[in-house]
Amino acid sequence: MAQITLSNLAHTYVPGGAHESDFALKTLNHVWEEGGAYALLGPSGCGKTTLLNIISGLIMPSHGRVLFDGVDVTALPAEKRDIAQVFQFPVVYDTMTVRENLAFPLKNRGLAMPDIQARVALIAEMIGLESVLDQRARGLTADAKQKISLARGMVRESVNAILFDEPLTVIDPQLKWELRTQLKSLHREFGHTMIYVTHDQVEALTFADTVVMMHEGRVLQMGTPESLFETPAHTFVGHFIGSPGMNFFDAQIEGCDAMIYGQRIPLGRRYKSLSGRTQVGIRPEYIQFTKEGGLPAVIKHIEDVGRRRIVHAEVAESLVKVSVPDGYSFDTTMDRIRFNPDKINIFVDGWRTEGEAL
């Protein structure tokens, strides 16, 4: 296990790239603690896999350094970094049995056979492969082959980190929850430093202790799943996290109130004079329908999503989504919406600003 330090790290695929727009990975400085479970989350093309491959040694960064426990490994090739990596599509040896696939990286490192057998049996049981250990990989399903890849990534006890590049892409949806749970259990059991790349917020938020939210090559926020949900650092984080994402309204901020479409909305904090584009951000879960106060709203349609309903409404020029829990009743006379003041976030030019306690 290793503490991973990214120092002034940046990368461009453009020869001689000098402008910020040329960089697939903008300059970043972060320290990822030993034994942490991290998720790199963001849409396709945001730089997640580029960053992962720089850490693993598959890509040499254009600028900056990568350090493991304070030791500069930037110039070291992948095979010298003591990293296990699981790719998006299964990489297995078809002519070998499942047992032989799992034992292969341990044999290469000269472990004694009893130790190999014990470790393979333990990981196979935790991943759910014990029943097929003596079958050849060639005849197995894509799901089973990816489970082999996951198990082989976990089988080594002494590694600096285990990297996962969207490892559940080919997995049947019904098995994804099971495998995410198993990976979480393996992390708790063995304490490896794990970095998990995904564009799926459910995977990221259920797997990771710390989520690294990326957009257009930049890390926008690094924090707990709760902090990304409750206090997103940027409007993109608020929009991306949540189902549905955060609602945004252009507003004028006046101390502990916001003016939205001529209506005064109380805030849970006090703000000094703000310059730039100011917006109020509020989660659908923290909006209520009411008969008085708040903003006038016109209900357009209601979407039933199981234990809750998503109400699509229109407020002046804005479309708003409100999450209504199962059993909550409202009628057409409830034609206004009210925000929970303590759950309102204020953004200036896209970035969240912190107010003062009332």
C-alpha positions in Angstrom: 0.0 0.0 0.0 1.2 3.5 -0.8 0.4 7.1 -0.3 0.1 8.6 -3.8 1.2 12.2 -4.4 0.4 14.0 -7.6 2.6 17.1 -7.8 1.9 19.7 -10.5 0.7 16.9 -12.7 -0.6 17.7 -16.2 -0.8 15.9 -19.6 -1.4 16.8 -23.2 -1.7 14.6 -26.3 -1.0 17.6 -28.5 2.7 17.8 -29.5 4.1 21.0 -28.0 0.8 21.9 -26.5 1.1 25.2 -24.7 -2.5 26.4 -24.2 -4.7 25.1 -21.4 -7.3 23.9 -23.9 -4.6 21.6 -25.3 -4.4 19.6 -22.0 -6.5 16.5 -21.5 -5.4 16.7 -17.8 -5.1 20.2 -16.3 -2.6 20.9 -13.5 -3.5 19.2 -10.3 -1.9 18.6 -6.9 -3.4 16.0 -4.6 -2.3 13.5 -2.0 -4.2 10.2 -1.8 -3.7 8.5 1.5 -2.5 5.0 2.0 -5.3 2.5 2.2 -8.0 4.9 0.9 -10.8 3.9 -1.5 -11.0 6.5 -4.2 -13.3 6.9 -7.2 -12.5 9.0 -10.2 -15.9 10.1 -11.4 -16.9 12.1 -14.5 -18.3 11.9 -18.0 -16.5 10.3 -20.9 -13.4 12.3 -22.0 -12.9 14.1 -18.7 -9.4 12.7 -18.1 -10.2 9.9 -15.7 -8.4 7.1 -17.6 -5.5 9.4 -18.5 -4.9 10.1 -14.8 -5.2 6.4 -13.9 -2.8 5.4 -16.6 -0.3 8.1 -15.4 -0.5 6.6 -11.9 0.0 3.1 -13.2 2.9 4.1 -15.5 1.3 3.3 -18.8 1.5 7.1 -19.7 4.4 9.4 -18.9 2.9 12.8 -17.9 3.8 15.9 -19.9 4.4 17.8 -16.6 4.8 17.1 -13.0 5.6 14.1 -10.8 4.0 11.0 -9.3 5.3 9.9 -5.9 4.6 6.7 -4.0 5.3 7.2 -0.3 7.4 10.2 -1.2 9.5 8.4 -3.8 9.4 9.8 -7.3 8.2 7.0 -9.7 7.3 9.3 -12.6 10.0 7.7 -14.9 9.4 4.1 -13.7 7.6 1.8 -16.2 4.4 0.1 -15.1 6.1 -3.2 -14.2 8.4 -1.5 -11.7 5.6 0.2 -9.8 4.1 -2.8 -8.0 0.6 -1.9 -9.2 -2.3 -4.2 -10.0 -4.7 -2.9 -12.7 -8.1 -4.2 -13.8 -9.2 -3.0 -17.2 -12.7 -2.2 -18.7 -12.7 -5.5 -20.6 -11.6 -8.8 -19.1 -8.0 -9.8 -19.7 -7.6 -13.5 -18.9 -5.6 -16.4 -20.2 -8.2 -18.5 -22.0 -6.1 -21.7 -22.0 -5.6 -21.7 -18.2 -8.1 -22.7 -15.6 -9.5 -20.0 -13.3 -7.2 -21.3 -10.5 -4.2 -21.0 -12.8 -5.2 -17.5 -13.8 -5.4 -16.4 -10.2 -2.2 -18.1 -9.2 -0.2 -16.7 -12.2 0.9 -13.3 -10.7 1.8 -15.0 -7.4 4.0 -17.6 -9.2 5.7 -14.9 -11.1 6.8 -13.4 -7.7 8.1 -16.7 -6.4 5.6 -17.4 -3.6 5.6 -20.8 -2.1 2.9 -23.1 -3.4 1.0 -23.5 -0.1 0.8 -19.7 0.2 -0.4 -19.4 -3.4 -3.1 -22.1 -2.9 -4.3 -20.4 0.3 -4.5 -16.9 -1.2 -6.2 -18.1 -4.4 -8.8 -20.0 -2.4 -9.5 -17.0 -0.2 -10.0 -14.5 -3.0 -12.0 -17.0 -5.1 -14.4 -17.4 -2.3 -14.8 -13.7 -1.7 -15.3 -12.9 -5.4 -17.6 -16.0 -5.9 -15.4 -18.1 -8.2 -14.8 -21.1 -6.0 -17.2 -23.3 -8.0 -15.4 -22.7 -11.3 -11.8 -22.8 -10.1 -10.9 -25.8 -12.2 -12.7 -24.8 -15.3 -10.8 -23.3 -18.3 -11.5 -19.6 -18.8 -12.2 -20.0 -22.5 -15.7 -21.4 -21.9 -16.8 -18.9 -19.3 -19.2 -16.0 -19.8 -17.9 -12.4 -20.0 -19.3 -11.8 -16.5 -17.2 -14.7 -15.1 -14.1 -13.6 -17.0 -14.3 -10.1 -15.6 -14.7 -11.6 -12.1 -11.4 -13.4 -12.9 -9.8 -10.1 -13.8 -11.1 -8.6 -10.5 -9.8 -11.5 -8.5 -6.4 -11.5 -10.1 -6.2 -7.8 -9.3 -6.9 -8.5 -5.7 -4.8 -11.7 -5.3 -1.5 -10.0 -4.5 -1.2 -9.0 -0.8 1.7 -6.6 -1.2 0.9 -3.9 -3.9 1.2 -0.1 -3.8 -2.3 0.3 -5.2 -5.0 -1.5 -7.1 -6.5 0.4 -10.1 -9.9 -0.3 -11.6 -10.7 1.2 -15.0 -14.6 0.9 -15.3 -14.3 -2.8 -14.4 -18.1 -3.5 -14.3 -18.9 -2.3 -17.9 -19.4 -5.9 -19.2 -21.0 -7.2 -16.1 -24.7 -8.0 -16.1 -26.6 -5.2 -14.3 -28.0 -7.6 -11.7 -24.4 -8.6 -10.7 -23.0 -5.1 -10.5 -24.4 -4.4 -7.0 -23.1 -7.7 -5.8 -19.6 -7.1 -7.1 -19.5 -3.5 -5.8 -20.3 -4.9 -2.4 -17.6 -7.6 -2.7 -15.0 -5.0 -3.7 -16.0 -2.9 -0.7 -15.7 -5.9 1.5 -12.2 -6.7 0.1 -11.1 -3.2 0.7 -12.2 -3.4 4.3 -10.6 -6.8 4.7 -7.2 -6.0 3.2 -6.8 -2.2 3.3 -5.3 -1.8 -0.1 -5.1 1.7 -1.7 -7.8 1.5 -4.4 -8.6 3.9 -7.2 -11.8 3.2 -9.2 -12.6 4.9 -12.5 -16.3 5.2 -13.5 -18.8 7.5 -15.1 -21.6 5.9 -13.0 -22.3 8.0 -9.9 -23.9 5.0 -8.1 -20.7 2.9 -8.5 -18.6 5.8 -7.3 -20.7 6.8 -4.3 -21.2 3.2 -3.1 -17.6 2.1 -3.6 -15.5 5.0 -2.5 -14.7 6.8 0.8 -13.5 9.7 -1.3 -14.8 10.7 -4.7 -12.7 12.7 -7.1 -15.1 14.6 -9.4 -13.6 15.5 -12.8 -14.7 17.6 -15.8 -12.9 18.7 -18.9 -9.5 17.5 -17.5 -9.9 19.3 -14.2 -10.6 18.0 -10.7 -13.5 20.1 -9.5 -13.9 18.5 -6.1 -12.5 15.7 -3.9 -14.5 14.7 -0.9 -16.9 12.2 0.7 -20.1 11.2 -1.2 -22.1 13.2 1.3 -20.1 16.4 0.7 -20.5 16.2 -3.1 -24.2 15.8 -2.6 -24.8 18.4 0.1 -22.1 21.0 -0.7 -21.0 20.7 -4.4 -18.0 22.9 -5.1 -19.1 23.7 -8.6 -22.4 23.8 -10.5 -21.3 20.9 -12.7 -20.9 18.7 -9.5 -24.4 19.7 -8.4 -25.8 18.8 -11.8 -23.9 15.5 -12.2 -24.4 14.2 -8.7 -28.0 13.2 -7.7 -30.9 11.7 -9.6 -32.1 14.1 -10.7 -29.4 16.7 -10.2 -29.5 20.0 -8.5 -31.8 22.8 -9.6 -30.2 26.2 -10.4 -31.8 29.7 -10.4 -30.1 33.0 -11.3 -30.5 35.2 -8.3 -29.5 38.4 -6.6 -28.1 37.8 -3.1 -28.9 40.4 -0.5 -27.5 39.4 2.9 -29.5 36.4 4.1 -32.1 36.5 1.3 -32.1 35.7 -2.4 -34.2 37.5 -5.0 -35.5 35.0 -7.6 -38.0 36.3 -10.2 -38.9 39.1 -7.9 -39.6 36.8 -4.9 -37.6 37.0 -1.7 -36.3 33.5 -0.7 -34.8 33.2 2.8 -31.3 31.7 3.1 -29.7 29.7 5.9 -26.6 31.8 5.8 -25.6 35.4 5.4 -23.6 36.5 2.3 -21.5 39.6 1.7 -21.7 41.5 -1.5 -21.1 39.1 -4.4 -19.9 40.0 -7.9 -20.4 37.9 -11.0 -23.1 35.5 -12.0 -24.8 34.4 -8.8 -27.0 31.3 -8.6 -29.1 29.5 -6.0 -28.7 25.7 -6.1 -31.2 23.4 -4.4 -31.6 19.7 -4.5 -35.0 18.3 -5.6 -35.2 16.5 -2.2 -35.2 19.9 -0.4 -38.1 21.5 -2.2 -41.7 21.3 -0.9 -45.0 22.2 -2.5 -47.1 24.7 -0.6 -50.2 26.8 -0.9 -48.5 30.0 0.1 -45.1 31.6 0.2 -42.2 30.6 -2.0 -42.2 30.7 -5.8 -45.3 30.1 -8.0 -44.9 26.9 -9.9 -46.9 25.1 -12.7 -46.8 21.3 -12.7 -46.1 19.9 -16.1 -46.0 16.2 -15.4 -45.2 13.6 -12.7 -42.8 10.8 -13.1 -43.2 7.7 -10.8 -39.8 6.2 -10.0 -40.8 3.7 -7.3 -40.6 4.9 -3.7 -40.8 8.5 -4.8 -42.2 10.7 -7.6 -40.3 13.3 -9.6 -42.5 16.3 -10.2 -41.5 18.4 -13.3 -42.7 22.0 -12.8 -42.1 25.3 -14.4 -41.2 28.4 -12.4 -41.2 31.5 -14.7 -38.4 30.7 -17.2 -37.0 27.8 -15.3 -37.8 24.0 -15.3 -37.6 22.6 -11.8 -37.6 19.0 -10.5 -39.0 18.2 -7.1 -38.6 14.8 -5.4 -41.7 13.8 -3.6 -41.5 10.9 -1.2 -44.0 8.0 -1.5 -47.1 8.7 0.6 -46.7 12.5 0.4 -49.9 14.0 -1.0 -50.4 17.3 -2.8 -53.1 18.7 -5.0 -53.6 21.4 -7.6 -54.1 24.1 -4.9 -50.5 23.6 -3.9 -49.2 25.8 -6.7 -46.0 27.2 -5.0 -42.7 25.7 -4.0 -40.6 26.5 -1.0 -36.9 25.7 -0.4 -35.3 24.4 2.8 -33.1 27.5 3.7 -30.4 25.3 5.3 -30.0 23.3 2.1 -29.5 26.1 -0.3 -26.1 26.6 -1.9 -24.9 29.8 -3.5 -22.6 29.8 -6.5 -20.7 32.7 -8.1 -19.5 32.1 -11.7 -20.1 28.4 -11.2 -18.2 28.0 -8.0 -19.8 27.6 -4.5 -19.2 30.3 -2.0 -19.5 29.9 1.7 -21.7 32.2 3.7 -21.6 33.2 7.4 -23.7 31.5 10.0 -26.8 33.4 11.1 
